[in-house]
């Protein structure tokens, strides 16, 4: 079982930046897919970005964050990050990191594919 602990959320003005961290502990494996989901009030959970160590660190970004968000990772620290730049009010949501060893096209992942989840962290972007 893998445990994920998130940190780094908060309140930021539009145009600002935040970096979320997702530290893994427990039965960590070298090959996995890590993802960040977000859920805004009244909306369904959305896959924001994912990275696959199965595919040479291939990445996926939903269209609304392309060019603004990145998903770097530090294997030595067992940590995946979500670097968010040029934040917009519509990025306001609770962000969750997740981990899976299930394989599929990165853009097709849904929450049910992931077995390990972080606790969620609130990101609020003011206009």
C-alpha positions as CSV (number, residue, x, y, z in Angstrom):
1,X,0.0,0.0,0.0
2,X,1.3,3.4,-0.9
3,X,0.5,6.5,1.1
4,X,0.4,9.9,-0.5
5,X,0.7,13.2,1.4
6,X,0.1,16.5,-0.3
7,X,1.3,20.0,0.6
8,X,1.5,23.4,-1.0
9,X,-2.0,24.7,-1.6
10,X,-3.2,28.1,-0.6
11,X,-4.6,31.4,-1.8
12,X,-2.9,33.3,-4.7
13,X,-3.8,36.2,-6.9
14,X,-4.5,35.6,-10.6
15,X,-1.3,35.4,-12.5
16,X,0.6,34.0,-9.6
17,X,2.2,30.6,-9.1
18,X,1.9,27.7,-6.7
19,X,3.7,24.4,-6.4
20,X,2.0,21.4,-5.0
21,X,3.9,18.4,-3.7
22,X,2.8,14.8,-3.4
23,X,5.2,12.6,-1.3
24,X,4.8,8.9,-1.5
25,X,5.7,6.4,1.2
26,X,5.1,2.7,1.8
27,X,5.3,0.0,-1.0
28,X,6.7,2.3,-3.7
29,X,7.4,0.8,-7.0
30,X,9.5,2.2,-9.8
31,X,7.0,2.0,-12.6
32,X,3.7,3.9,-12.1
33,X,1.5,6.6,-13.4
34,X,1.1,9.6,-11.3
35,X,-1.8,12.1,-11.8
36,X,-3.3,15.3,-10.4
37,X,-7.0,15.7,-10.4
38,X,-9.0,18.7,-9.3
39,X,-12.6,19.2,-8.3
40,X,-14.3,22.5,-8.1
41,X,-17.6,23.0,-6.2
42,X,-20.5,21.6,-8.2
43,X,-18.2,20.1,-10.9
44,X,-17.0,16.7,-11.6
45,X,-13.4,15.6,-10.9
46,X,-11.1,16.5,-13.7
47,X,-7.7,14.9,-14.7
48,X,-5.4,17.9,-14.8
49,X,-2.1,16.2,-15.7
50,X,-0.5,12.8,-15.5
51,X,3.0,11.4,-15.9
52,X,3.9,7.8,-16.8
53,X,7.2,6.2,-15.8
54,X,6.1,3.2,-18.0
55,X,6.5,5.5,-21.1
56,X,9.7,7.3,-20.4
57,X,8.0,10.0,-18.4
58,X,5.4,10.8,-21.0
59,X,3.0,13.5,-19.8
60,X,-0.6,14.5,-20.4
61,X,-2.1,17.9,-19.7
62,X,-5.7,18.9,-20.1
63,X,-6.1,21.7,-22.6
64,X,-6.9,24.4,-20.1
65,X,-3.6,24.1,-18.3
66,X,-1.2,23.5,-21.3
67,X,1.7,25.9,-21.2
68,X,0.9,26.9,-17.6
69,X,1.2,23.7,-15.5
70,X,4.0,21.1,-15.4
71,X,4.3,17.8,-13.5
72,X,8.0,17.4,-12.5
73,X,9.0,14.5,-10.2
74,X,11.9,13.7,-8.0
75,X,12.5,9.9,-7.8
76,X,15.0,10.3,-5.0
77,X,12.4,11.9,-2.8
78,X,9.5,9.8,-4.1
79,X,7.7,13.0,-4.8
80,X,5.6,14.3,-7.7
81,X,4.9,18.0,-8.1
82,X,2.4,20.2,-9.8
83,X,3.9,23.4,-10.8
84,X,1.2,25.9,-11.5
85,X,2.0,29.2,-13.2
86,X,-0.2,32.0,-14.6
87,X,-3.0,30.9,-12.3
88,X,-6.6,31.9,-13.2
89,X,-9.7,32.1,-11.0
90,X,-11.1,29.1,-12.9
91,X,-8.2,27.0,-11.5
92,X,-9.8,27.3,-8.1
93,X,-10.4,23.7,-6.8
94,X,-9.3,21.0,-4.4
95,X,-6.4,19.3,-6.0
96,X,-5.7,15.6,-5.4
97,X,-2.6,13.6,-6.4
98,X,-3.1,9.9,-7.2
99,X,-1.0,6.9,-8.2
100,X,-1.7,3.8,-10.2
101,X,0.1,0.9,-11.9
102,X,-2.9,0.5,-14.3
103,X,-1.9,1.1,-17.9
104,X,-4.0,3.0,-20.4
105,X,-3.7,6.1,-22.6
106,X,-2.8,9.0,-20.3
107,X,-5.8,11.1,-21.4
108,X,-8.2,8.3,-20.7
109,X,-7.5,7.9,-17.0
110,X,-10.4,8.4,-14.6
111,X,-10.5,8.5,-10.8
112,X,-11.5,4.8,-10.6
113,X,-8.2,3.8,-12.2
114,X,-6.2,5.1,-9.2
115,X,-5.8,3.1,-6.0
116,X,-3.7,5.6,-4.0
117,X,-4.8,9.1,-3.2
118,X,-3.6,12.2,-1.4
119,X,-5.7,14.0,1.1
120,X,-6.5,16.9,-1.2
121,X,-5.3,20.5,-0.9
122,X,-7.3,23.7,-1.6
123,X,-6.1,26.1,-4.3
124,X,-7.9,29.4,-4.4
125,X,-7.1,32.0,-7.1
126,X,-8.5,35.4,-6.5
127,X,-9.2,37.8,-9.4
